[in-house]
Amino acid sequence: MLERLPLNGDVDCSEALAASNGISFSKELGLMNVIVEGDSLSVIEGIRKESSQVTSFGNIVQAIKDEILPFRSFSTSHVGRQGNLVAHGLVRLAKVVALFAVLA
């Protein structure tokens, strides 16, 4: 799944959007047991907390909470940036591919 997310300059907002898109994709695949990993502690804690948040990404986190209800099991895991190297490599690759597409 490759999708261009809007660039808004807010890293946490981008992380929340990526998590939301991953959850939507999991539902499309019919998965029932889902683990979301991310390197934004703010987003991971936001998903874990029962209360609403007043943050730039709070509405996205609330949408995630609504969307995970049908899953049999759902958990989150905070991974440091070093543990998320594959995701960051994919982002770098996407930037190169996008640049190539513009130049072509």
All heavy atoms as an XYZ file, in Angstrom:
775
protein
N       0.851     -1.166      0.000
C       0.000      0.000      0.000
C       0.898      1.231      0.000
O       1.710      1.404      0.893
C      -0.883     -0.011      1.244
C      -1.766      1.201      1.349
S      -2.913      1.034      2.725
C      -2.465      2.463      3.665
N       0.752      2.026     -0.997
C       1.513      3.267     -1.088
C       0.527      4.395     -1.299
O      -0.287      4.363     -2.218
C       2.498      3.205     -2.254
C       3.325      4.456     -2.514
C       4.231      4.748     -1.326
C       4.143      4.278     -3.767
N       0.579      5.362     -0.412
C      -0.351      6.477     -0.497
C       0.370      7.743     -0.079
O       1.101      7.759      0.906
C      -1.548      6.237      0.424
C      -2.586      7.320      0.356
C      -3.784      7.010      1.231
O      -3.967      5.852      1.615
O      -4.526      7.948      1.526
N       0.144      8.798     -0.829
C       0.737     10.086     -0.491
C      -0.168     10.777      0.530
O      -1.351     10.980      0.277
C       0.870     10.942     -1.731
C       1.525     12.286     -1.466
C       1.672     13.052     -2.747
N       2.640     12.384     -3.592
C       3.885     12.809     -3.756
N       4.298     13.881     -3.157
N       4.718     12.163     -4.520
N       0.401     11.110      1.681
C      -0.339     11.823      2.710
C      -0.078     13.315      2.553
O       0.989     13.725      2.116
C       0.106     11.373      4.106
C      -0.160      9.918      4.460
C       0.442      9.594      5.826
C      -1.638      9.617      4.459
N      -1.068     14.129      2.914
C      -0.851     15.567      2.813
C       0.277     16.013      3.741
O       0.374     15.542      4.867
C      -2.191     16.175      3.245
C      -2.911     15.086      3.965
C      -2.363     13.783      3.466
N       1.123     16.894      3.250
C       2.235     17.412      4.042
C       1.735     18.587      4.861
O       1.308     19.594      4.323
C       3.385     17.857      3.121
C       4.615     18.403      3.820
C       5.238     17.309      4.687
C       5.613     18.904      2.806
N       1.754     18.407      6.177
C       1.256     19.475      7.037
C       2.313     19.987      8.002
O       2.054     20.891      8.753
C       0.014     19.006      7.802
C       0.302     17.805      8.668
O       1.459     17.469      8.910
N      -0.733     17.147      9.134
N       3.498     19.381      8.006
C       4.568     19.860      8.858
C       4.509     19.359     10.288
O       5.437     19.547     11.042
N       3.407     18.728     10.679
C       3.245     18.229     12.038
C       3.543     16.730     12.036
O       2.772     15.934     11.500
C       1.825     18.501     12.522
C       1.600     18.107     13.963
O       2.394     17.321     14.512
O       0.604     18.580     14.551
N       4.660     16.345     12.630
C       5.096     14.958     12.612
C       4.076     14.052     13.301
O       3.741     12.974     12.794
C       6.489     14.808     13.271
C       6.892     13.355     13.382
C       7.520     15.604     12.499
N       3.568     14.472     14.452
C       2.595     13.650     15.174
C       1.319     13.457     14.363
O       0.755     12.363     14.332
C       2.260     14.268     16.532
C       3.398     14.118     17.532
O       4.168     13.143     17.413
O       3.512     14.961     18.431
N       0.890     14.495     13.692
C      -0.298     14.402     12.848
C      -0.053     13.415     11.706
O      -0.926     12.591     11.380
C      -0.671     15.783     12.326
S      -2.316     15.861     11.598
N       1.110     13.467     11.121
C       1.457     12.533     10.045
C       1.502     11.100     10.556
O       1.039     10.173      9.885
C       2.809     12.905      9.427
O       2.730     14.169      8.820
N       2.059     10.898     11.744
C       2.093      9.560     12.354
C       0.683      9.046     12.607
O       0.385      7.880     12.364
C       2.877      9.585     13.669
C       4.356      9.614     13.508
C       4.968      8.231     13.308
O       4.362      7.215     13.700
O       6.066      8.178     12.740
N      -0.186      9.917     13.109
C      -1.570      9.519     13.380
C      -2.289      9.165     12.080
O      -3.041      8.184     12.026
C      -2.305     10.631     14.125
N      -2.073      9.946     11.025
C      -2.678      9.640      9.726
C      -2.179      8.307      9.183
O      -2.955      7.512      8.638
C      -2.376     10.753      8.718
C      -3.217     12.007      8.812
C      -2.653     13.090      7.893
C      -4.660     11.716      8.454
N      -0.901      8.048      9.333
C      -0.339      6.776      8.867
C      -0.945      5.607      9.641
O      -1.292      4.576      9.050
C       1.184      6.792      9.006
N      -1.096      5.761     10.952
C      -1.709      4.710     11.767
C      -3.154      4.483     11.338
O      -3.606      3.344     11.188
C      -1.643      5.076     13.248
N      -3.875      5.565     11.116
C      -5.270      5.464     10.681
C      -5.390      4.743      9.342
O      -6.251      3.870      9.166
C      -5.885      6.869     10.592
O      -7.221      6.795     10.157
N      -4.518      5.090      8.407
C      -4.542      4.429      7.097
C      -4.186      2.952      7.217
O      -4.768      2.109      6.526
C      -3.588      5.129      6.129
C      -4.119      6.466      5.670
O      -5.272      6.806      5.920
N      -3.294      7.228      4.993
N      -3.241      2.635      8.082
C      -2.878      1.234      8.301
C      -4.031      0.434      8.897
O      -4.271     -0.716      8.515
N      -4.760      1.048      9.801
C      -5.919      0.381     10.406
C      -7.014      0.171      9.364
O      -7.618     -0.907      9.288
C      -6.423      1.186     11.617
C      -5.388      1.101     12.743
C      -7.788      0.694     12.086
C      -5.579      2.101     13.841
N      -7.247      1.166      8.536
C      -8.240      1.022      7.461
C      -7.854     -0.103      6.509
O      -8.695     -0.906      6.099
C      -8.373      2.330      6.677
O      -8.883      3.345      7.491
N      -6.576     -0.174      6.176
C      -6.081     -1.226      5.295
C      -6.250     -2.599      5.950
O      -6.625     -3.572      5.294
C      -4.617     -0.951      4.940
C      -4.054     -1.861      3.889
C      -4.680     -2.029      2.671
C      -2.865     -2.535      4.124
C      -4.143     -2.863      1.690
C      -2.324     -3.371      3.162
C      -2.972     -3.540      1.939
N      -5.997     -2.682      7.253
C      -6.179     -3.934      7.978
C      -7.625     -4.402      7.909
O      -7.901     -5.600      7.742
C      -5.774     -3.769      9.453
O      -4.415     -3.441      9.558
N      -8.549     -3.453      8.041
C      -9.974     -3.799      7.941
C     -10.315     -4.294      6.544
O     -11.057     -5.266      6.385
C     -10.827     -2.594      8.311
C     -10.851     -2.318      9.799
C     -11.615     -1.070     10.134
C     -13.103     -1.332     10.063
N     -13.884     -0.177     10.556
N      -9.774     -3.634      5.512
C     -10.021     -4.063      4.132
C      -9.532     -5.481      3.898
O     -10.146     -6.236      3.142
C      -9.325     -3.121      3.146
C      -9.963     -1.766      3.017
C      -9.181     -0.836      2.091
O      -8.460     -1.344      1.200
O      -9.281      0.378      2.280
N      -8.420     -5.848      4.538
C      -7.865     -7.186      4.396
C      -8.614     -8.227      5.232
O      -8.377     -9.424      5.093
C      -6.386     -7.195      4.792
C      -5.438     -6.417      3.885
C      -4.033     -6.421      4.471
C      -5.436     -6.999      2.479
N      -9.491     -7.761      6.108
C     -10.254     -8.674      6.955
C      -9.488     -9.182      8.163
O      -9.850    -10.189      8.760
N      -8.419     -8.475      8.534
C      -7.635     -8.887      9.703
C      -8.435     -8.620     10.972
O      -9.188     -7.647     11.051
C      -6.305     -8.134      9.744
C      -5.409     -8.310      8.522
C      -4.158     -7.446      8.663
C      -5.035     -9.761      8.322
N      -8.276     -9.482     11.951
C      -9.015     -9.320     13.203
C      -8.111     -9.049     14.403
O      -8.587     -8.624     15.444
C      -9.861    -10.572     13.476
C     -10.959    -10.794     12.446
S     -12.092     -9.390     12.276
C     -12.839     -9.307     13.875
N      -6.828     -9.322     14.271
C      -5.861     -9.100     15.342
C      -4.798     -8.141     14.810
O      -4.046     -8.498     13.912
C      -5.220    -10.423     15.771
C      -6.266    -11.435     16.185
O      -7.067    -11.182     17.070
N      -6.287    -12.579     15.520
N      -4.760     -6.945     15.369
C      -3.920     -5.890     14.801
C      -3.018     -5.283     15.874
O      -3.454     -5.046     17.000
C      -4.807     -4.789     14.166
C      -3.968     -3.635     13.654
C      -5.664     -5.372     13.052
N      -1.779     -5.049     15.492
C      -0.822     -4.330     16.336
C      -0.330     -3.129     15.537
O       0.124     -3.279     14.406
C       0.384     -5.214     16.715
C      -0.066     -6.456     17.465
C       1.388     -4.406     17.547
C       1.043     -7.484     17.666
N      -0.444     -1.945     16.114
C       0.062     -0.732     15.481
C       1.340     -0.329     16.200
O       1.348     -0.183     17.421
C      -0.964      0.420     15.546
C      -0.346      1.737     15.126
C      -2.168      0.105     14.671
N       2.418     -0.184     15.436
C       3.680      0.281     15.982
C       3.960      1.676     15.451
O       3.646      1.972     14.302
C       4.826     -0.639     15.569
C       4.782     -2.000     16.188
C       5.996     -2.833     15.834
O       6.710     -2.496     14.860
O       6.226     -3.827     16.528
N       4.541      2.501     16.275
C       4.902      3.836     15.837
C       5.981      4.426     16.709
O       6.169      4.002     17.853
N       6.692      5.409     16.172
C       7.754      6.028     16.963
C       7.337      7.354     17.578
O       8.146      8.031     18.192
C       9.052      6.166     16.163
C       8.919      7.047     14.938
O       7.861      7.664     14.739
O       9.892      7.128     14.176
N       6.061      7.708     17.435
C       5.552      8.901     18.104
C       4.864      8.479     19.398
O       3.745      7.950     19.391
C       4.553      9.646     17.214
O       3.912     10.660     17.968
N       5.542      8.700     20.515
C       4.981      8.321     21.808
C       3.660      9.046     22.060
O       2.723      8.473     22.621
C       5.986      8.606     22.925
C       5.594      8.145     24.321
C       5.329      6.638     24.350
C       6.680      8.508     25.323
N       3.548     10.292     21.615
C       2.319     11.058     21.812
C       1.127     10.388     21.137
O       0.039     10.305     21.713
C       2.468     12.471     21.255
O       3.513     13.147     21.872
N       1.326      9.906     19.920
C       0.242      9.258     19.184
C      -0.096      7.917     19.823
O      -1.275      7.602     20.041
C       0.606      9.084     17.696
C      -0.433      8.246     16.970
C       0.749     10.447     17.030
N       0.910      7.114     20.142
C       0.673      5.807     20.757
C      -0.060      5.965     22.084
O      -1.033      5.262     22.362
C       2.001      5.029     20.932
C       2.624      4.713     19.569
C       1.795      3.764     21.745
C       1.772      3.862     18.643
N       0.378      6.902     22.921
C      -0.304      7.131     24.198
C      -1.720      7.654     23.973
O      -2.640      7.299     24.707
C       0.488      8.108     25.059
C       1.726      7.485     25.664
C       2.509      8.454     26.529
O       2.291      9.680     26.434
O       3.365      7.970     27.292
N      -1.902      8.479     22.956
C      -3.233      8.988     22.647
C      -4.201      7.879     22.281
O      -5.365      7.891     22.690
N      -3.724      6.906     21.531
C      -4.571      5.775     21.149
C      -4.880      4.915     22.378
O      -6.000      4.430     22.532
C      -3.881      4.926     20.055
C      -3.731      5.749     18.767
C      -4.680      3.649     19.780
C      -2.860      5.088     17.706
N      -3.918      4.774     23.264
C      -4.101      3.943     24.460
C      -5.047      4.558     25.478
O      -5.767      3.843     26.164
C      -2.756      3.698     25.143
C      -1.851      2.768     24.396
C      -0.538      2.617     25.124
N       0.390      1.762     24.390
C       1.675      1.716     24.618
N       2.219      2.461     25.557
N       2.445      0.920     23.898
N      -5.039      5.876     25.611
C      -5.844      6.548     26.634
C      -7.325      6.479     26.291
O      -7.711      6.538     25.126
C      -5.433      8.015     26.765
C      -4.090      8.214     27.404
C      -3.772      9.682     27.536
C      -2.395      9.878     28.142
N      -2.031     11.297     28.185
N      -8.139      6.394     27.332
C      -9.573      6.352     27.122
C     -10.152      7.755     26.904
O     -11.147      7.902     26.219
C     -10.261      5.688     28.311
C      -9.951      4.201     28.401
C     -10.708      3.533     29.524
O     -11.809      4.007     29.875
O     -10.213      2.528     30.042
N      -9.522      8.763     27.455
C     -10.049     10.121     27.341
C      -9.661     10.757     26.010
O      -8.711     10.355     25.354
C      -9.534     10.983     28.495
O      -8.131     11.052     28.457
N     -10.432     11.768     25.620
C     -10.150     12.510     24.394
C      -8.977     13.448     24.622
O      -8.686     13.843     25.746
C     -11.365     13.317     23.967
O     -12.434     12.462     23.683
N      -8.325     13.826     23.528
C      -7.184     14.726     23.609
C      -7.455     16.003     22.832
O      -8.110     15.969     21.796
C      -5.944     14.069     23.012
C      -5.403     12.935     23.816
C      -4.119     12.436     23.190
O      -4.077     12.156     22.009
N      -3.077     12.363     23.992
N      -6.925     17.080     23.343
C      -6.976     18.344     22.628
C      -5.583     18.587     22.069
O      -4.741     19.221     22.685
C      -7.420     19.501     23.552
C      -7.508     20.797     22.776
C      -8.741     19.175     24.221
N      -5.333     17.992     20.910
C      -4.046     18.133     20.230
C      -4.324     18.327     18.751
O      -5.457     18.201     18.293
C      -3.169     16.868     20.401
O      -3.860     15.762     19.810
C      -2.885     16.564     21.861
N      -3.278     18.592     18.005
C      -3.438     18.772     16.559
C      -3.897     17.484     15.882
O      -4.453     17.519     14.789
C      -2.119     19.235     15.937
O      -1.103     18.271     16.170
N      -3.682     16.351     16.531
C      -4.045     15.066     15.945
C      -5.135     14.344     16.749
O      -5.453     13.189     16.473
C      -2.811     14.167     15.818
C      -2.089     13.954     17.123
C      -2.412     12.894     17.941
C      -1.090     14.826     17.525
C      -1.761     12.706     19.145
C      -0.419     14.641     18.728
C      -0.759     13.573     19.545
N      -5.734     15.023     17.710
C      -6.748     14.412     18.573
C      -7.945     13.864     17.820
O      -8.472     12.794     18.152
N      -8.378     14.565     16.776
C      -9.517     14.080     15.997
C      -9.173     12.806     15.236
O     -10.013     11.922     15.071
C     -10.034     15.157     15.042
C      -8.980     15.636     14.071
O      -7.785     15.581     14.335
N      -9.420     16.130     12.927
N      -7.938     12.683     14.797
C      -7.505     11.476     14.091
C      -7.446     10.310     15.072
O      -7.888      9.202     14.763
C      -6.141     11.688     13.408
C      -6.222     12.858     12.424
C      -5.675     10.419     12.701
C      -4.881     13.336     11.912
N      -6.921     10.560     16.264
C      -6.840      9.518     17.291
C      -8.243      9.047     17.661
O      -8.492      7.846     17.815
C      -6.064     10.015     18.530
C      -6.227      9.072     19.705
C      -4.588     10.177     18.195
N      -9.185      9.973     17.772
C     -10.558      9.577     18.096
C     -11.155      8.722     16.985
O     -11.835      7.735     17.247
C     -11.435     10.805     18.342
C     -12.821     10.457     18.836
C     -12.794      9.610     20.097
O     -12.136      9.956     21.082
N     -13.505      8.491     20.093
N     -10.872      9.067     15.737
C     -11.341      8.254     14.609
C     -10.726      6.857     14.664
O     -11.397      5.858     14.365
C     -11.011      8.941     13.288
N      -9.456      6.772     15.052
C      -8.792      5.475     15.200
C      -9.508      4.650     16.266
O      -9.804      3.466     16.068
C      -7.300      5.651     15.561
C      -6.527      6.182     14.356
C      -6.690      4.350     16.075
C      -5.096      6.594     14.665
N      -9.810      5.269     17.403
C     -10.487      4.557     18.488
C     -11.836      4.017     18.033
O     -12.232      2.913     18.408
C     -10.654      5.478     19.697
C      -9.354      5.803     20.388
C      -9.600      6.766     21.528
C      -8.309      7.165     22.214
N      -8.533      8.071     23.330
N     -12.542      4.784     17.226
C     -13.838      4.330     16.706
C     -13.661      3.188     15.714
O     -14.470      2.265     15.661
C     -14.579      5.492     16.034
C     -14.977      6.579     17.018
O     -15.046      6.310     18.231
O     -15.214      7.716     16.553
N     -12.593      3.256     14.937
C     -12.375      2.280     13.878
C     -11.868      0.931     14.387
O     -12.059     -0.094     13.726
C     -11.387      2.846     12.849
C     -11.416      2.134     11.537
C     -10.700      2.877     10.435
O     -10.012      3.882     10.714
O     -10.822      2.434      9.289
N     -11.256      0.894     15.555
C     -10.687     -0.366     16.052
C     -11.700     -1.224     16.804
O     -11.406     -2.375     17.135
C      -9.449     -0.115     16.947
C      -9.824      0.658     18.203
C      -8.350      0.562     16.160
C      -8.686      0.834     19.190
N     -12.886     -0.730     17.027
C     -13.877     -1.473     17.807
C     -14.176     -2.872     17.255
O     -14.325     -3.816     18.033
C     -15.162     -0.656     17.945
C     -15.025      0.625     18.773
C     -16.321      1.423     18.729
C     -14.637      0.306     20.206
N     -14.286     -3.065     15.931
C     -14.615     -4.404     15.427
C     -13.490     -5.445     15.535
O     -13.746     -6.634     15.400
C     -14.944     -4.176     13.943
C     -15.101     -2.722     13.774
C     -14.318     -2.083     14.863
N     -12.260     -5.026     15.782
C     -11.157     -5.975     15.853
C     -11.298     -6.888     17.071
O     -11.742     -6.460     18.132
C      -9.804     -5.258     15.920
C      -9.420     -4.544     14.661
C      -9.022     -3.221     14.697
C      -9.447     -5.188     13.435
C      -8.654     -2.551     13.534
C      -9.084     -4.543     12.271
C      -8.690     -3.210     12.312
N     -10.912     -8.149     16.902
C     -10.918     -9.103     18.003
C      -9.887     -8.681     19.042
O     -10.132     -8.698     20.237
C     -10.606    -10.505     17.486
C     -10.696    -11.582     18.545
C     -10.457    -12.980     18.007
N     -11.240    -13.236     16.811
C     -10.742    -13.741     15.673
N      -9.462    -14.055     15.585
N     -11.499    -13.945     14.620
N      -8.707     -8.303     18.558
C      -7.678     -7.782     19.462
C      -6.947     -6.640     18.764
O      -6.769     -6.650     17.549
C      -6.688     -8.871     19.892
O      -5.879     -9.273     18.817
N      -6.564     -5.675     19.569
C      -5.858     -4.508     19.053
C      -4.881     -4.053     20.122
O      -5.241     -3.947     21.301
C      -6.825     -3.372     18.727
C      -6.124     -2.136     18.249
C      -5.751     -2.004     16.924
C      -5.795     -1.116     19.133
C      -5.071     -0.879     16.477
C      -5.118      0.016     18.694
C      -4.765      0.135     17.368
N      -3.648     -3.802     19.726
C      -2.674     -3.270     20.667
C      -1.750     -2.297     19.949
O      -1.686     -2.264     18.724
C      -1.863     -4.395     21.330
O      -1.121     -5.101     20.366
N      -1.066     -1.510     20.749
C      -0.117     -0.543     20.215
C       1.247     -0.810     20.826
O       1.363     -1.375     21.913
C      -0.541      0.901     20.553
O      -0.658      1.030     21.969
C      -1.850      1.260     19.890
N       2.251     -0.394     20.115
C       3.616     -0.558     20.598
C       4.433      0.654     20.173
O       4.448      1.007     18.999
C       4.222     -1.837     20.014
O       5.573     -1.961     20.385
N       5.077      1.274     21.147
C       5.966      2.385     20.830
C       7.342      1.816     20.540
O       7.908      1.067     21.326
C       6.048      3.370     21.994
C       7.026      4.474     21.735
N       8.265      4.506     22.342
C       6.969      5.546     20.919
C       8.920      5.567     21.913
N       8.157      6.210     21.046
N       7.846      2.126     19.369
C       9.194      1.703     18.999
C      10.015      2.956     18.755
O       9.530      3.925     18.189
C       9.201      0.801     17.737
C       8.522     -0.515     18.023
C       8.565      1.480     16.558
N      11.229      2.940     19.215
C      12.109      4.078     18.956
C      12.385      4.201     17.470
O      12.087      3.297     16.694
N      12.934      5.291     17.079
C      13.188      5.512     15.658
C      14.057      4.408     15.066
O      13.861      3.992     13.940
C      13.843      6.872     15.448
C      13.986      7.180     13.984
C      14.211      8.620     13.721
N      14.036      8.842     12.289
C      14.065      9.991     11.738
N      14.250     11.056     12.467
N      13.915     10.120     10.456
N      15.015      3.916     15.841
C      15.871      2.840     15.354
C      15.060      1.576     15.068
O      15.387      0.819     14.173
C      16.983      2.531     16.353
C      18.007      3.635     16.481
C      18.708      3.926     15.173
O      18.264      4.746     14.397
N      19.804      3.238     14.942
N      13.999      1.366     15.827
C      13.154      0.198     15.617
C      12.186      0.369     14.472
O      11.480     -0.552     14.094
N      12.144      1.555     13.915
C      11.196      1.869     12.849
C      11.939      2.195     11.553
O      11.450      2.964     10.731
C      10.340      3.061     13.298
C       8.960      3.044     12.715
O       8.589      2.126     11.997
N       8.196      4.076     13.010
N      13.110      1.612     11.373
C      13.953      1.924     10.218
C      13.301      1.551      8.888
O      13.484      2.252      7.890
C      15.311      1.237     10.343
C      16.236      1.803     11.419
C      17.517      0.998     11.500
C      16.546      3.268     11.155
N      12.526      0.473      8.860
C      11.877      0.069      7.618
C      10.908      1.146      7.153
O      10.902      1.543      5.987
C      11.159     -1.289      7.780
C      10.333     -1.615      6.551
C      12.167     -2.386      8.050
N      10.098      1.654      8.076
C       9.138      2.704      7.724
C       9.851      3.952      7.227
O       9.440      4.563      6.231
C       8.249      3.033      8.918
N      10.909      4.343      7.906
C      11.632      5.541      7.486
C      12.326      5.330      6.135
O      12.410      6.243      5.320
C      12.625      5.975      8.569
C      11.951      6.542      9.759
N      11.415      7.806      9.784
C      11.671      6.004     10.963
C      10.853      8.022     10.955
N      10.988      6.944     11.687
N      12.791      4.113      5.893
C      13.372      3.796      4.583
C      12.338      3.884      3.476
O      12.614      4.383      2.383
N      11.126      3.422      3.764
C      10.052      3.519      2.770
C       9.683      4.967      2.471
O       9.398      5.321      1.328
C       8.814      2.748      3.252
C       8.948      1.232      3.239
C       7.752      0.586      3.927
C       9.091      0.711      1.823
N       9.704      5.798      3.491
C       9.417      7.228      3.282
C      10.482      7.851      2.386
O      10.170      8.587      1.451
C       9.319      7.976      4.633
C       9.299      9.476      4.420
C       8.089      7.523      5.389
N      11.755      7.528      2.648
C      12.829      8.060      1.800
C      12.679      7.569      0.366
O      12.848      8.330     -0.589
C      14.197      7.672      2.367
C      14.613      8.518      3.557
C      16.078      8.323      3.900
N      16.396      6.970      4.327
C      16.224      6.514      5.560
N      15.730      7.291      6.486
N      16.539      5.269      5.858
N      12.338      6.302      0.194
C      12.130      5.743     -1.136
C      10.961      6.437     -1.840
O      11.050      6.765     -3.022
C      11.875      4.239     -1.056
C      11.575      3.539     -2.375
C      12.764      3.661     -3.324
C      11.212      2.090     -2.131
N       9.897      6.678     -1.113
C       8.731      7.350     -1.701
C       9.094      8.752     -2.177
O       8.617      9.198     -3.226
C       7.592      7.409     -0.688
N       9.949      9.439     -1.430
C      10.377     10.781     -1.840
C      11.165     10.716     -3.143
O      10.989     11.544     -4.030
C      11.212     11.439     -0.748
C      10.410     11.864      0.455
C      11.328     12.475      1.504
C      10.565     12.851      2.754
N      11.446     13.381      3.798
N      12.028      9.712     -3.264
C      12.829      9.558     -4.492
C      11.918      9.221     -5.660
O      12.045      9.785     -6.749
C      13.911      8.471     -4.293
C      14.572      8.123     -5.606
C      14.942      8.919     -3.281
N      10.985      8.309     -5.459
C      10.056      7.912     -6.519
C       9.211      9.106     -6.936
O       9.001      9.339     -8.138
C       9.170      6.737     -6.068
C       8.037      6.491     -7.038
C      10.015      5.480     -5.896
N       8.740      9.897     -5.962
C       7.935     11.076     -6.287
C       8.757     12.088     -7.077
O       8.268     12.674     -8.045
C       7.397     11.711     -5.005
N      10.004     12.286     -6.701
C      10.879     13.216     -7.418
C      11.110     12.726     -8.841
O      11.043     13.498     -9.806
C      12.220     13.372     -6.688
C      13.251     14.286     -7.334
C      12.690     15.712     -7.450
C      14.549     14.281     -6.562
N      11.356     11.432     -8.993
C      11.560     10.861    -10.326
C      10.313     11.027    -11.183
O      10.398     11.360    -12.358
C      11.939      9.386    -10.208
C      12.151      8.728    -11.546
C      13.283      8.998    -12.287
C      11.203      7.863    -12.062
C      13.484      8.407    -13.522
C      11.381      7.271    -13.288
C      12.525      7.540    -14.018
N       9.130     10.820    -10.589
C       7.877     10.949    -11.337
C       7.675     12.384    -11.808
O       7.163     12.613    -12.906
C       6.703     10.502    -10.472
N       8.083     13.349    -10.998
C       7.954     14.752    -11.383
C       8.918     15.098    -12.503
O       8.582     15.828    -13.433
C       8.198     15.674    -10.157
C       8.300     17.127    -10.569
C       7.091     15.493     -9.133
N      10.127     14.554    -12.456
C      11.140     14.866    -13.455
C      10.860     14.155    -14.793
O      11.273     14.634    -15.834
C      12.525     14.465    -12.951
C      13.036     15.243    -11.752
C      14.367     14.647    -11.278
C      13.186     16.713    -12.070
N      10.183     13.031    -14.752
C       9.949     12.230    -15.958
C       8.915     12.853    -16.878
O       8.191     13.684    -16.678
C       9.499     10.827    -15.564
